[in-house]
Amino acid sequence: MRPLLLNLAVTLDGYIEGPNGEIDWCLTDEDYGMTAFLERCDALLMGRKSYEVMLSYDANALPDKRKHIVSRTMDQVNGNAEILRGDLAAEVHRLKQGEGTGIWLYGGGDIIGQCLNAGLVDEICVSIHPILLGGGIPLYSRMPRTGLTLLDSSAYTSGLVQLTYAVGN
């Protein structure tokens, strides 16, 4: 079965976006393990807003990765992508049963929460950025109580700390 891998940036006070959706606080001065992580994934799972943000940065972002976009309102997507409209847990279970390697749970917050609540997430990697926003979209309010086992940790000179956990204990 393909693993569903949550990998995201978070501020020290637990926000995944600022109050106006800003992510300008994310450090991009080095790789922070993303190249190795992307080698483990052949697909992304994301919501409409996350997909639109990705396209705003690069209309052909990650062309070798299949994108599964959860949306009730989108009519079309670009390139190697499909729209998921059915029951999210059932759709993700179907994806996990399919051919391929890992699926990156890219976001947004509602989809992350639904996948965690359904017990579908296999691994969580959080890159904790050295900033306090004081408000925004919280990561933790969307998660149920979940036991984790530490797999890896890395500290970078920028102050970013990355923690990778297996879900469940």
C-alpha positions, 0 to 999 in steps of 0.5 A: 500500500502506498503511504500518505505523507504529510510534509509541511511548513509550520511556524513555531506557534503552530500556524501553516499560513498567516492571517491573510493566507501569507506564506512569505515566512517560509525559508527557501534558502536551501533544500531542507530535504525536499529533493529526497522527500520528492523522490519518495513521492509520485503524487500529490493530494491537495485542495483547490486553494493549495493547487491554485497557489502552486500554479501561481508560483509555477504553472508547470510545477512538479510535472512528473507528479500526478496531482489529485485535487479535492474540489467541489467547484473546479471544472478543469485542471492542468496537465497530469492532474485529476479532480476528486469529488467523492467521499475524501476518505474513500478516494484517498483509500483508493489512491493508496491501494493503487500503483506507485510510491508515496502520496504527498499530502500537500494541503490545505488544512481541512483536507489534512484534518479529514485525512488524519481523522480517517486514519489515512496519514502514515507519516508527518514531517513538520519543518518548524520555521523560526518565526512567531506569527501570532495568528493565522491558520493553525495546524493543530486545531485540525488534528485529532489526538494521535500517537507518533513515533519519531523517525528523524530530526534535523536542525539547520543553521537557519534555525529551522528544525525538521521532525519526521514521525510515523503515525501511530505507536 
